Amino acid sequence: MNRRHLLWIALFSFGLYFNTLFNDFMWDDHVFLSGQTGSARTASELVSPGYWQRDPEANRLRLRPLRMASFVLDISLYGANPWGYHLTNSIVNAAASAAFYPFAIAAGLTPAGALAGGLLFAAHPAHVETVAWIKNRSDLLCGLFFFLSIALCASYLRSGRAAVAAASMLAMLLALFSKEMALVFPLVVAAYALLFRRDGPALKRAALLAGTGLLVSLAWVYGKEYLWQKDVTSPTSYVMDAYMQARIVIFTISEYLHILFLPFRLAAERPLAVGGSPLSLVNWALLAFLAAGAWLAVKRDKELGFAWLWTAILLVPVSNIVFLESRPIAEQRLYLPSAGLALAAGALIGRLAPGTQGYRAWRGVFAAVLLLFSGISFQRTFVWRNPVSFWTDAVKKSPGYFRANFALGDEYFKAGDFAAAVQLYETAAKDTDSKEIHLRLGFCYDQLGEYPLALANYARAQRLSPEPDPDIYNKAGIVHEKSGNRKEAQAMYRRAAALDPSYEPALMNLARMAEEGKAK
């Protein structure tokens, strides 16, 4: 193995993302690192039984202890300084990119091809969301250990050494404790063995390793779902028939392949547009991918065949077979699948020996693609600089999508720019009818002195509330009072107090109005 190649890939990757050290915490990083979603704050808390027995609804939707342990270390080193967390993400990403190299060598690539593939993997623009968003460290850690587990698996199939098999399983377990994507380990082992090691002893070793991986995966799923997470309700409220599910899966895979092949219009928020006929959900990227698979099956090309199978296998867990309600399409989920594209590019480059026909031309094409990908990735790290720049880009890419408009509106809301917030909230309200949106609109219109609009939005929020909300009645009472309608204000405060006799804001407002009445 060429150590200089490893170093070049790692340095290239780190340099590409050095700019993220100047970025802020993003999206739900603040909540996640503050302990409000089950994150431990100290090492002693992380290993204490009480940490694992807290409120399951808040803390048990994700079992990723390796990521949490890394956050605990970051908290102890950097406190509330975001640059340190971004530094760790950049280092882990550089290590994962370097780990791609032995993985690629195991997949039959030449050293030159593995270097080219590693550089392309590091530069792929879809990775920016994974590296620049601190909470996505789970994908980086999973990628690092998953690459190592497959490289060690290849070594075990060749040598038969038990220590190497144990090391492969340990790496797989670390990947699994980083993110659930590693559950596909048995499928990858089987695909690798059938393509590269078809002799009897190697196939037996592959069966043993894949079987062990399957048992570990089943034990992990059982422990997570029925022991640790047994009281957690399903994170999705969507119930759909098989036909709609199939349409969503087709659309999701088509979108992901399009992003992999042409990562030029990246966006954090993508509407799930599954309208039209089923054929309309199939884009050129999916057709090209299926055609390539058929051609490789005929040609029996081992290296390119493994790259194709890797991409197909790693896309399955993120294809919305289990519907991911909060963000059905997310670029961060392409971190591992994109390794298939890098493997294919590296395999083709490795076959071009210096001096052969077309060598310079194809080397130039690869250099141009690498430069283009690197430029897009570097430019997009600036988009993730702070919440305003990030959500402004999201609104630009998806101008009518409620989530992007609502989130950018919240940034202006927090800054006190209620006029700008109103425009974004109104756009969001056209895309979805939400209690939260109308609550924000009610408050903004209140602050702008547009009392009839404030009351109309509070009334709408109350109608959308699953049950009467005393806080909304209290807010409406405040608006009535500001507009001079003290009688209606008092009625609103009384409704709030009747719904919840312990609701202090309404009680205090009623007491204040009573005192003011006596004074008159």
N, C-alpha and C positions, 0 to 999 in steps of 0.2 A: 504494500500500500504506500502511495506517495504522500509523505507527510506535508510536503510543500503544497500539494494540491488541497489538502485539508485546511492548511493555514490560509491559503488564498481565498477559499470559499468563505471561511469564517470572517476574515477581515473585510471582504467585499460585502457580506451581509451586514456586519456591524456598521460599516461606513455608510451604507445605504439608509440605515435607520438611526444614525447618530442624531439627526435633526429632531427626533421625537423626544429627546431628553429635555427640550424646551417646551414641551406640550403640557397642558393642564390635565387634571383628572377629567374624565369624560363620561357622560351619560350616567350610568348607575355605579360608577367607580366609587363615588363618595359614600353612597349607601352601603355598598359591598364591603369597603374597607373600614367602615365605622362600626361594624359588628351588628348592623340592623338586619342583615339577612343571614345570620347564623355564623358569621366569620369570627374566628377566635382572635383575641388580641394578644395573647401571650402563649409561650410554649407550654406552660403548666396548664393553662386552660384547654389547649388543644388535646392534651393527653388525659384530661380528667374525665371520668365517667359522666359527670354532670353535663359536660359540653354536648355529648352525644345523646342526651336524654331530654333536651329542651324541646320547646314547642315544635312539633314536627311540621306543621304547616309553614312555618317561617324558615326552617333550617334544613329540611330533609328532601327537598326536591332534587338536589344534586349531591351525589356522593363523590367528592373530588378532594380527598385529604391531602394529596401531594401539592396541589395548587394552594390549598389553605395553609399548609406548612410553609410554603415559600412566602406567602403574604405575612405570616407571623414574623419571619426573618426580616422582611422588608420594613415592617412596622417598627421593629426594634432598632433597625439601622437608620431609617430615614424619617420616621415619624410621619408628619403631614406634608412632606416635600415630594411632589409628584415626580421630579427628575429621577429619584432613586428607583422608583417602581418601573419607570420607563427604561432605565438602565438595565434592570434585571430582565425585563422582557426582551431587550435588544441582545443581551448576552445569551439568553436561552434560545432565541431565534437563530443566532449565529451558530450555536452548538448543534441545533437541529439541522441547519443547512449543511454543516460539516458532516453530520451523521448520515446525510443522504449519500455521501461519497462511498463508504463501505457497503451501504445498501445497494447502490448502483453497481458496484463491482460484483457483488453477490448475484445480481440480476444479469450478469453476463456482459456488462459494458467494459470497454477498454478504459485504461486510466484517463486518456484524453476525453473519451466520451463521458466518463463519470464526472470529470471536472466541468465539462460544458453543461451537463445536466444539473450539477450542483449550483453553478452560477445562475442558470435559468430559473431553478427552483427558488433561489434566494431573491431573484429580481421580480418574480411574478406579482403584478399589481394587486391581485386579489388578497395578498397576504397583509396589505397595509392595515386593514381592519383588525386582523389578528394580532399584529405586533403593536400598533398604536393604541389599542384599547386594552388597558391593563387587565381587566377581568378575563380577557381571552387567553391568558397565560396557560389555561388548561389545554388548548389546542397545541401550543408550542411544546409543552412538556410531553403531551401524548405523541406528537410527531417525533421528538427526540428519541424517546424510548421505543417507539414502534419501529422506527428505522433500524435501531440497534438490535431489536428482537429478531427481525427478519434476517439481518446480516449474520447474527449468531446462529439462527436456524440453518442457514445455508452451510455454515461451517460444520455444524453438527451432522447434517446429512452426508457431508463429505467425509468427516473424520470418525464419527460415531462416538466421540468422547462425551461421557456423561456430564462432566463439568461444564462443557459448552452448552449442552441441552438445558442444564439448570440455569445457566446465565441467560439463555434465551427466554426461559419462562419467567425469570425474575424481571427482565426488561419488559416483557409483556404485562406482567402484573403492575409494574410501575406506570406503564402507559394506561392501563385500565383504571388505576387509581388517580389518573390525571383527567381522563375523559372516557365516556362509554364507547367511543369509536373503536377502541381496541378489542371489542367483542368479536370483530370479524377476523381475528388472528387465525383461527382454524381454517377459514376459507382461503386466506392468503397462503398459508403453509401448503394446503392441498394444491392450489394453483401452481405454486412454485415447484413442488415435487413432480407434478405431472408434466411440466414443461422442461425442467432442467435435470431431474434426477429420477429417471424411470427404471433404474436397476433395482433388483429385488431388495437388497439390504437397505438402500436409501429410502425406498417406498415404505418399508417397515418402520424405519426411524421417523419418517414423516407422519405415518399413521399414529405412532406413539406420541409424538409431539403435538399433533393436531388434536388427538383425543384428550391429552392432558389439558391442553388449552381450552377445549370445549367443557371439560369438567370444571375447570377453574372459572370459566365464564358463567356456567350455570350456577355454581356456588355463589358467585358474586351477585348475580341477578336475584337469587333466592334471598340472600342476606340483605340486599338493599330493599327489595320490594316487600318481603314478608316478615322481616325482623326489624330492621332499622327504620323503614319507611312505612310500616304497616298501617299507621293511622292517617296517612296523607291521602287526601282526595285527588282525583285526577286533575292535572294542571290545565286541561282543556275542557271547555264546556261544549265544544262542537260535537254534534252527532250527525253523521252523514252516511248516505248509502254507498255501496261498493262502487257504483258507477261514478259518482262525484269524487270519491277517493282516488279512483284510477285516473280521472282527468287531472286532478291536482298533482299526482305523482308524475304523469307525463309532462305537464307544464314545468314542474320543478326541475326535473332532469334536463329538459330542453334548455331552461334558463341557465342552469349551472354549467352545462357544456358550452353554451354561448359565452359565458363569462370566462371560462377557461381558455377558449380559443381566441377570443377577441376581447380582452379586458380593458376596453377603452371608455366605457360609460359606467363607471362604478358609482354605486349609491348605497347608502346605509339603509334606506327604506325603499322597498319595492312592492307595489300593490300586487296582489295575487289575482292576475287577470286571466280567469279560466272560462271566459265566455266564448260563444261561437261553437263551431263544430269540433269534434274531437281531433280531426286532422289539422285544424288551425292551431292546436297546441303544440304540434310537432314542428320545430324550426329546422333550419338547414344544419345546425350543429349536431342535433340528434341523428338526423339522416346520415350525415357524414360519419359519425361515430359508429353507427350500425353497419354502414357499408365497409368501413375500415375493419371492423370485427370479422365480417364475412370474408373479406379478402385475406386477412391474416390466418383465418382458419384453413383456407385453401392452401396458402403458402407455407403454413406451419412454421412461421417465423417465431423463434423462442423469445428473443429479447423484446421485440415489438408486441408479441402476443401477451407477454407478462405485463407490459406497460398498459395494454388495453384492459386486461383482466383486473389489474390493480385499480384503475380508474372506475371500472364498473362496480367492483366490490365495495370500494370506499364511498361511492355515491349512494349506495343502497340505504345506509343508516340516516342520511340527511335528505332523502327524497320525499319526505312527508308521508311515508307509509304509516308512521305514527305522527299525526298532524301536530306541527309546532306552531301553536296559535299565535304567540306573541310576535314572532318574526319568521314567517314561513320560508322566506328566502333571505339568506344571510351569507355574505362573502366569507366570513370567518370559517364557515364549515367546509370551505374548499382547500384548506391548508394541506390535509393529507391527500385528497383526490388529485390535487395539482401535481403531485409527485409523479403520476403516470405520464403527464405531458412532458415533464422534464426527463423522465426515463426514455421516452420515445425520441425526443430531440437528441439526447446524448447517444443513444444507440445509432442513430443515423450519422451523427458527426463522427463517431468512433470508427465507422466503416469507410471513411474517406481518408485513405492514406496519403501523406504528403507526396506531391508529384503526380497524383492520378488526375484524370480528366474531371474537371468540375470542382476540384478540391478548393481552389481559391474562391470560386464563385459561391459555393455553399458556405464556406467559412465566412465570407463577407455577409451573406444573408443572415447567418446566425449572429454575427457581431451587431448587425443592424437591429435585429429583434431584441437582443440583449440590451442594447443601448436604449431602444424605445421603451421596453419594459421598465428599465431602471429609471428613466426620466419620468414616466408616469407614476411609479411608486414614490419617488422622491417628492414630486410635486404634490401628491396626495397626502403626504405626511403633514403638509401645511394646513390642509383641510381639517385635520384632527387637532389643530393647535389649541382651540378653545371651543366651548359649546356654541358660541354665536357663529363662528366660521364654519363649524361642522353642520349645524342645522340649516344655515343659509344655503349651503351646498345641497343638502337633502331636499329642501324646498325647490331649489332650482331644477333638480333632477326629477322630482315628482311634485309638480306645483299644486295639484289638486288633492294630494293624499293627506288625510287628516292627521296621521301620526307625526309627520314632518312639520306640518303647520302648527299643530298643537305644541310640539316641543320647542320650536323657535318662538312661538308666542309666549311660552313660559319664561324664556330667557329675557325677553323684553318686559314681561310682567315683573320679574324679580328686579329688573333695573329701574322700574318705575315708569317706563315708557308705555303708558296704557293705550295711547292712540295707535301705536304700531302693533301692540298685542291684540287689540280688537280686530284689526284687519286680518291677522293670521287666524285668530279664533273663529271669525266668521267664515273664512275659507274652510277651516276644519269642520265646522258645523254643517256645511253643504255636503260633505262626504259621509258624515256619520252623525247620528243624533245621540249625544252623550251628556249625561248629567254633569260630568266634570267640566266639559267645554262651556255649558251654559252657566255653571257657577262662576267660572272665570270671567265670562262675558258680563254677567250681572255685576260683579265687583268692579270691573274696568269701567263700565258705563256709569256706575255709581261715582267712581273717582273723577270721571269726566263731566259729571253733572247732568248726564242724560238719564234722568230718573225713570221716565216711562219705559225706556229700553232696558234699564236695569231690572225693573219689576217684571217685565215680560220674560226676561231670561231666567229670573229666579222662579217664576211660576212654571216655566218649561222644565227647569231642573227638578222641581218638586214632583211634576207629573212623571218624570223619568226615574225618580227614586223608587227602589223596590218597596219602601215603606215611608210614611211621612217622616221628614227630617226636621227636627227642631232648629237646627242651625240655619237652614234655609229660611224658615219663618222668621227667625231673629234678624237675619240679614235684610229680609224684605221689610221688616219693621223699622230698621235703621233708615232705609231709603224713604219710607213713608214719612218718617219723622223729619228727615232733611227737607222733604218737599212740602212740609207744613201740615201734613195730614196726621195729626196726633191721635185722632180716634182710631184710624186704621192701623197706625203703628202699635197702639196699645193692644188692639185685637190680635195682631201678629205675635207680639210678645207673649200674650196669654195662651195662644195656640202652642207656642214652643214650650212654655212651662207646663201645659197640660199633657203634652206628649212625654216630657221628661221632667218631673218635679225637681230633679237635682241639677238641671241645666242652669248653671250660674249666670251666663251672660244675659239670658232672658229675664231671670229673677232680678238681676241688678238693674236692668233697664226699666222694669216695672216699678221697682223701688224708687229709682231716680225720678221717673215721671210722676209718681205719687207725691214725692217731696216737692217737686216743682209746682204741682197743682195746689198743694197747701200754701206754698209761698205766695201764689197769686191770690 
